[in-house]
Every structure is written in C-alpha cells, then in structure tokens.
Amino acid sequence: MRPDTRHTEKFLKGLTTLTGLPYKKLQRYVKQNNPFNILEHPRIMEPNEKQLEKIGLLNEFIASYNLLKIYESNEKITFNSSTAAGQYFYALLSGMKDKERFMVAFLDRSNNAIEIKTMSEGSIGQTAVYPREILKYALACDCNAVILAHNHPGGSRNFSPEDKALTQRIVDIFHPLEIKVLDHIIVGAGNYSSMAEKESIPDFCKDKANYDAIALGAIPIAEKRNRFQNTR
C-alpha cells in the first residue's frame, strides 16, 4: 500500500469517526476528487444537519490548532508586519470555502492583539458588514489600531470595489479618533493579499463618517466575467 493511500484511509476513517459521514461514501468520492473538499465544501457529501454541525466544529478545531502552532512560543499575538497578519488570518480563514467571514483585530499601541473578533458571517456569495459594530468594539477595548480581514470563498485574492469602499469607510470613521487602519487582508486561492503591502490602504478621510451596512461580494463581477471568458 502506497504511503499516500494509507494516509488517505486514515484521514477518511477519522472523518467517519468524528463526523458520522459513511466511510464507503467517502471512499467513492475521493477516487475522483480531492479529499480536502470534504471539509472545505461539506455539502457535496449531502450531510444531515448533525453531520454538518460536526464538520463545522472540526474545521474550527483545525483552524485553532494551526494558530496555536504559529503562536505557541508567544504569550501575546503581535502583528508587527503585514506578513504576520496575513499568515494569521490565512490559518484562520483558508479552510472556509462555504461562507464568507469578516474579522477585525483590535490592537494596542504595540500592535498586540487586544481582541480578534468575527464581526459578520454570511453566505458563499457575500456577507454584510456593519461599521457601527466595529466602532463599538474598538471603543470598548480602547484600541489604537485595527486590521481588517475576510475570506473570498470563490478563491479570488483581488480587492473588489466593495472591499476598497469598506476600507475607506472604516478609515473615515476611525481617522478622526486617531485609530489607525493598518491593513486589510483578503484570504483566497491558497494564499492571502495585503492592502498595506500593495500600498493601497487609505491614510486620510475621504467623506464624513457613514455607518450604513455594506455588502462584501466574494468575487468582483468583472473578474467573474474574465474567468468565464478564459474558460471558453
């Protein structure tokens, strides 16, 4: 038995034990497909409600384990670079392929994390973000800076117009309060993109503070069109 086959069988048996998904059904699926799809796109296995809940818990456990490995030697989570922020949120969000999650890291003067919070969670296509809620938590923890992050379930790592508009909206709200928006991280397609690394983080107010909700889409419309054309 080849080593990869042996590991695949152990992986499938573990999934059956932890989630209740039928082993033979998993075996049939992986003959033609990537076994990681079972966790990243769980609905392809047509799980019942209880099985789907267990898969979700398993994904959360794996994400937490990955983060603990990164920061096991640190008492504090410190975002001293865009790379550190990108690696952190990639470990946390890369396994989410069936929904879009928007998170914010609230930081102190030394860029240590005071709190890292999921601010909204939506469907595979989009999620709604509420700037007023972000401001509420920023004031509650008396932070000096924030880092925004969300995943694109469709795989794109490009910043959509909505992503850029939301970033500017947060800057418009926080800049007068002397709270810095250090970065906006997008996770998708096996990696991450950093708005700070691309030098496209706004550093000044463009408009008056606007607290209306804004919807973030997974893939910009123009990019969807380009992908379609490239596959013809």
Salt bridges, closest charged atoms under 4 A:
ASP4 OD2 - ARG2 NH2 2.89
GLU40 OE1 - LYS97 NZ 3.08
GLU46 OE1 - LYS25 NZ 3.94
GLU60 OE2 - ARG101 NH2 2.86
GLU100 OE2 - HIS150 NE2 3.53
GLU121 OE2 - LYS99 NZ 3.28
GLU121 OE1 - ARG101 NE 2.67
ASP163 OD1 - HIS150 NE2 3.10
ASP163 OD2 - HIS152 NE2 3.19
GLU223 OE2 - ARG227 NH2 3.27
